[in-house]
Amino acid sequence: MLLKKYLRYISALTVTAITSLGLVSCLNDDDIPYPFIHANILEMEVEGQVRNAAIDSTSRTVTLFVNDSVNIRALKLLKFSVTKGATVADTSLLMSPLNLADTMTLTLHIYQDWKWRIAAQQNIERTFNVKGQIGQSIIDVANHTVTANIAKSSDIKAVQVTSIKLGGATAVLTPDLLNSTVDFTNPVTVQSTEYGITTTWTITISQTDVPVEISGIDAWTEVAWIHADVQEGRNISYEYRPTGSGTWLSVPESWITSEASGTYTACLRHLTPATTYEVKAISGNDNSEIVQFTTGAIVQLPNNDFTNWWLDGKIWCPWANDSTPFWGTGNKGATTLGESNTTPLTDQQSITGYEGASLQTKFVGIGILGKLAAGNLFAGTYVRTEGTNGVLSFGRPFEERPTALRATIRYNSVDISHSSTEMAYLKGRPDTCVVWVALTDAQLEIRTKPSDRQLFDKDADDVIAYGQVQYSGQMTDFITVDIPIEYKSTGRRPSYIMVVASASKYGDYFTGGAGSLLLVKKYELLYDYD
């Protein structure tokens, strides 16, 4: 009641002030600004979709991921939703099957036009192999060409094709070369036909007198991945040593894996950081050329033991005053209605008096007016508050490739007391904390406002590697856990690192238990495999 009276009082003062300044008579309909509301695509699904659409409301793009059995030129729309109040300018674009062979532009309208770009990504696994092949085939999708190598001693006029797939699941090849013996003295052409579209491919086989060669090296910090090509059916081994050392070290067989016909990869371990090595591949009496590589450095995250903090008004900041921040929290948002919910752990043995971070989920506000704020800690920065919703930037510059994140944590959860409408089914269940790490090509803007929501997607194209742990229940003491980081590719070098901890896993949806507490004492990046 007091709050309502207060709001009415403020409202009355505002009207009085406008009238007394003579502004009312100056206003007309054209002077009243339209509300600034983003018209966003919130959900989109088509037939054959293999994972959730990647919806980026910053660039206003939607990427749909479909399997290789559907016709990308005639995709059936299954689900589509937009911001409340928004309309589609041309609904006919969504009424018939979608042709997403090229990017489609869709205009949404809410007070103004918002142009969105919609694209489909169809991952077709194409293969081509022949008997006695050396290394992997090179399949150039843009130019519709295939190239492969065989040994000089092999008969190029009688090459057996052991596998071939150049189109989707329903594509028909003409002629069908599978299990055929083919004369590859000259390039051979085949047609791949699917859904009435025919693509002509040109296949070229070359002969080489190099029986074994190193085709690539991905040098990390204490690990290196060595890729080598050898004639199909031949054995392979590797030897390596620090440059300048006289003794070659043999690579254990357990470190060597076969990637494809004639291609092998060795994962060298326990290497010395910032050191130059040389390596060679061996097959029978044949040795590859010796190739050098240099390992990276061991880099740890700044303030990884959280001994540095300062109090900016009522906002606790996990860095020393006047220093460059690395870690961010949601405290700026939480303190608009309450107190900081990510605070330092005190420790009298520490020089600064602090050692660790306390992340507590709280309901902040007055009575029922407020929101659940999950205690969180992340590599990045708090950008701004929009209403009662936070906008965050995840990611700090980072180029090394760790193999795991070691975290020292303690967690005590309570039952989920607050939830969004979409997470209402979780109420009453034990809350869950989460700690995750990702290496990426780009930073990410996180927005929690439901009509403008943008969250992290571990399957996004710019995510190179990811790992996470989550816990529920009660811990009587701190535990140390190693979080393995799984890479999509050993050859991609990241530009950013994201490390995120939350006392409530679904805090982005304002869902969790008021009172859940996650303590983070230390992070350490590991760079080796056992």
N, C-alpha and C positions, 0 to 999 in steps of 0.2 A: 504494500500500500504506500509506504514511504517512497519507494522507488518510482511508482506511477506519478505521485504528486510532484516529485522532483523533475521527472521528464516533462510533465505538463507545464511546470513552472519555467523550465528552460525554453520550451516551445513558445510560451506566451511572451517571454522576453525577446525572443528572436523576431516574432511578428511585430512587436512594439517598436523594436529597433529599426526594422525595415520601413515601417510606416512613418516614424519620426524623421527618417532621413529622406523622405519623399521619393522612395524607390518604387513603391507599388505602382504609381501612375506611369512609370517608365517601362514597365514590363509588358510584353505582349507574347503571344504564342511562339513567335520565332525566337524570342530571347531565352526561352526555357530550354536548357540543354537536355538532349536525350541521354538516358542512362547508358553508361559504357559497359556493355555486357558482351563478352566473347561468345560467339556462336561456335560451339565445338562439337565434333563427332565424339561421342562417348563410347560407342560400341559398334563393331562391324564384324560380320562373319559371313563367309561364303562357303559353298560346297567344297569339300576336299581340303578344308583348312587344317593344317597340322599343329598350329599353336596360336595363341592369342595374337590378334593384330597389334602391330606396333603403332601406337597413336601418339604423335608428337604435336601437342597443341601450341608449341612455340613456333615451329616452322609450318604448322597446319598441314601435316602429311599423315597419311595412313598407308602402312605397308602390310599386305596380306600374304601369308605364307601358305602355299598350297602344294599338294602332292603331285606326282608326275603322271597321274592317271586322268586328271580333269582337263577339259578344254579351256585354256586360259583366255580364249576369245569369246567364251560364252559361259561365264560363271553365274550360278544361281545364288542370289542374295538370300541369306537365311535370317540374319539379325542386323538391325540398324537403329541406332538411337542417337539423338542430338540433345543439346542443351534445351531445357524447358523454355518454350516460347519461340524457339528458332524454327524456321521453315526452310525447305529446300526450294531453291528458285526454279529448277527444272526437274520436276518429279519423274518425268519420262525416262531420265537417265537411270533410275533405279527400278523401273517397272519391268524392263526386259533384261535378259541375261547380260551381264557386264562384260564388255570387251576390254580386258586389262593387259592385252599384248603391249599396249603403250599406256603411259600415265593418263589417267582421266582427271579432269578438273570438275569439281562440284562446288557450287556456290550456295552457302547458307546465308540466311538473312535474319537479323534481329536488330532493328533500328538502323543497321548499315549492313553492307555485304561483306562476307568473309569467304575468301576463296581457299578451298582445300584441294590438295593433290592426292589421288588415290592410285597406288601401284600394287601389282602382284609380283611376288617372287616365287618362281617355281624351280625348285631344286631337282634337276634331273641328273641322276648318277649315270654318267656315260663311261663305257669301258671299251677297250680294244687291246687284245693280247694275241701273240702268235707263239708257236712253239720255238724254243731256243732264243727268246727275246732277251735283250740286254737292257735293263732298266725299265722305267715306266714309259708308256706312250704319252705323247703330248697332244692333247685334244683341244684345239682352238675353236671354241664355240662361235665366236664372232665371225670368223672366216670360214668355218665349216671344213676344217682340215684336220687330219690325223697323221702323225709321224711316229715311227718306231724304228728301233735298231736291232739288227741281228749280227751274229759273228761273221767275219770275212769268210770263214770256212763253210758257212751254211749255204744251201742252194736257194738263191733268190727266186728261181723259177718254180720252186715247189715249197711254198711257205704255208704251213697249216695254221688257220685262224682258230684259236681256242676259245675266244670270247669276243663278242661285239654287241654293243648297245649304244646307239647314237641318238635315240629319241626317248619319248616317254614310254609309259608301261604298255600302251596300246599301239605303238609305232610299228610299221611293217617295213622291212628292208628289202630292197630290190637292186641287185640280186642278194640273196641271203648267203653270206659267206661263212656262217658259223660251221665249224668242223670241215670246211672245204680246204683243198690244197690249191693255192692261188699263185699265179705268176705275177710277181711284183717287180719285174724288170723295169716297168714304167708305172707311174701312179695309177691307181684303180679308183673308179668312181662308183658310189652307191647312192640310192635314193631312199630317204627315210620319210614315210608318209603317215600322217596322223591327223584325224579330224579334217580331212580334205586338203591339208597343206603338205606340200612336198618340198623337202630340203635335200640338195645335192651335196654330198660329202666327198672329199678327195683324200685318199689314203696313200701315203708314201712310206716305203720301207727302205732304209739305208743299211749298208754293211759297214762295219767298223772292225779295225784290228786291235782295239783297246778292250781286253777281256774284263778288266775291272777298273773302276775309277770312282773317286769321291765326287759326288754331284752337288753337295751342299753341306754347310756347317752352321748350326745355330748355337753360338757360344753364349751361355748364361754366366753365372758367377762361380758356383762350385760344380756346375753341371754343364755338359756340352753334348749336343745331338749331332752325330756324324751320319750323313746319308751317303750311301754308295750304290752303284749299279754294277751288276755282274750278270754273266750269261745264265739264263734260267737253268736250274738243275745243278749248278756248281756251288760248292761250299764257299763261305766267306768268313774271314776273321779280321780283327783290327789290332793294331799296336799304336801306342802313343807314348810321348815323353815330353818333359819340359825342354824347350829349345836350349840346346847347349849341353844337355845331359847325354851321356854315352849309352845309357841303358834303356831299351825299349820295354814298355810294360804291356802285357797282353790284356785285352779286354775280355772279361768273363763272358761265357756264352749266354748267361742269364740276362746280360745287359743288351743283347742283340735281338732285334725283332724283324720279321719279314713284313714289309709294308704292302708289297704287291709282287707280281711275277718279276723276278730279277732285281728287285730293289730292297735294300736292307737299311736299318737304322740302328746305330749303337748309341746308348745313353751312357756317356762317361760320367763318373761320379767322384766325389771327394777331391775335386781339383782345388788348386790354390787360387784365390781371387787375384785379379789384376796381374796375371801371369801369362806369358806366351808359350803355347804348346805346339807340337807338330804331331801329325797323325797320318797313318797309311792304312789302306785296305789290302787284304791278301786273299788270293784265290788260287789254291794249288801252288804252282811255282811262279805265279804272276803277282806282281806288286803294283799298286797304283802309284801315282806321283805322291810325294810327301807334301802335305798341305799344312799351313800354319793357321792358328787362331789365337785370340787373346781373350781371357775371361774378364768378366766385369768386376765391379767393386761391391763390398758389403755395405749397404746403406740401411740405417735404421730410421724410424719415424721420429721427428722432433717431439720432445717432451713425452716420450713413450711410456714413462713411469708416472706421469702426471704429478710431478713435484712442483710445477710452476702454475700459480693461479693468481688472479687479482680480482677485486670486487669493484665493478664499475656501477656505482649507485647501488641497486639491489640485484644487478646482473653479475653472476659469477662467470668468469672467463678463464678457460683452461690454457692460459699462456701468461708469461710474465709481462707486467706493465711495460709499455714502450718497446716490446719485442714484436716480431712478425708472427701473427697467428697461423697455426696449422690446423688446430682442432676447432670445431664449432659445436654449438648446442642449440636447443630450442628455447633457451632461457629468455631471449628477447620476446618471444611470443608468450611464454608462460607468465612473465612478469607484467604483462598488460592487464592481467586479472588476478595475479597472485604473486608468489615468490618463486625464485629459481628452483627448478626441480632436478638440475644437474649441478652438484656441488662437490667441493674437494673433500677427500678423506684426510683427516688430521693424523699426524704421526710425529710424536715428539722426537723420534730418532732422526727424522729427516732435517736437513739443513734449512729447508724452507718452511718446515712445519706441516707439509702436505706430502701425501704419497698415495695417489689413486683418485678415482672418481666415483661418486655416488649418484646413481641414476634412479630416480624414484618416480613412479607413475602417480599423478595426482589429479584430482578434479579441481580445476581452478575457476573461480567465479563467485557469485553471490546466490545462495539458495540453489534453485534449479537453473539459473541463468549462468551459463558457463560451458566449459568443455573439458573433456579428459585430455590431459597432456602427458604423454609418455616420456619418461626420463630418457634422454638420448645423448649420444656423443658421436661425432662423425668428422672425417677428414674433409674439411670444406668450410663454408661460411653461411651464417643466417643472413639472408638477403633483405627480407622485409616481411611485414605482417599485412595481410589483406583481410580486413574485418577481424575475424577470430581465426584465420587460417594462415599457416606459415608458408613462405617461399624460401627454399634452401638451395644452395649450390654444393653439389657433391663432387669431390675430386680435387687432388693436389698434384702438381707436376711430379712425375716419377718415371724412370726409364729402365730400372733393373727388373729382373724376373725372379722373384722369390718362389720357393716351392711350398711354403706353408707360413701361416701366421700363428705364433704361440701366444696364447692369451691366459692371463692369470685373473680369474673371476670368481665371484660368489653370488648366488642368486637365491632369493626367497620370493615366491609368488603367492598371490591371493587369488581368489576366484574373480572372474571377469564381472565387474560391477556396472560398467557402462559400455554401450555399443552404438554403432551407427545402425540404421535400419537394415542395411544389407548384411550386417554381421550379427544381427539379433539372436541368431541360433547359437551363438557362442556364449551367451550370458549364463553365468553360473558355473562354467567350466574353469579349470585352473588356467591362469594366465601363463604365457610363455615368453621367455626372453630370446633375443637373437643377436648374434655377432657374425658379421659377414665382411668379406674382403673381395674386392674386384680390381682388376687391372684393365684399363680402357684406353680407347683412342681419343675420347672426348670427355669433358665435364658434363654434368647433367643438372638441369634445374628441376628441383622437386617442388610440386605444388599439391597441397592437400585439400584445396577447395573442391568439393564434389563435382561442380559444374565445369571445373577447369583442371581436373586432377591429372597429374603426371608423376608417375612413380618409377622406380628402378625396375628394369627387366633384364634378368641375367642372360636371356637368350638374344638380346639385341645385338645387331651386327657389330657395334663398336665396343662390345665387351669381349676382351681377349681371354680372360681367365676369371674364375670365381670359386669361392669356397665359403661355407657357413657352418655354424653349430647353433643349436637351440636347446634350451632346457626348460623344464617346469618343475615345480615342487620346491623342496627346502634343502639347502646346503648348509651343513654345520660348520664348514670352513672353506677357505679358498681352494680352488683346484686349478691346475695348469693343463690346458688342452691345446693340442696342435691341430690347426685347421688346415687340411690339405688344400692347395690351390690347383684346380684342374684347368688346364689350358686347352683352348680350341685348336691352337696352332703353336708349334714350337718356334716358328720363324718370325712371328709378329712381335715387334718391340712396342711396349706400351708408352703412352705419354702421360698417363695419370694413374693414381692409386686412390681407391675409395675404401675406407674402413669405417664400418657403421655398427654401433651397438645401441640396443633399445631394451628397456625394461619390459616393454609390451610389444610383441611381434607385430600386432595389427594397430599400432599407434597411429599410423598414417590414416587409418579409418576411424580414429578417435574411439578405439575399442581396446579395453584392457581393464585390469583390476586396480582400483585406487589403493595404493599401498605396496604394490609389487616393487621390489628393490633389487637392482643389479649393481654390484660393485666391480669396478674394473681397476686392477692394481697395476698391470703392466702389459704391454704388447712387445713382441719381438719377432722380426722377420727372419725366417730360416731360408737357407739357400741351397741345401743339399738333400739328397735322398739317402735312405738307409742302405 
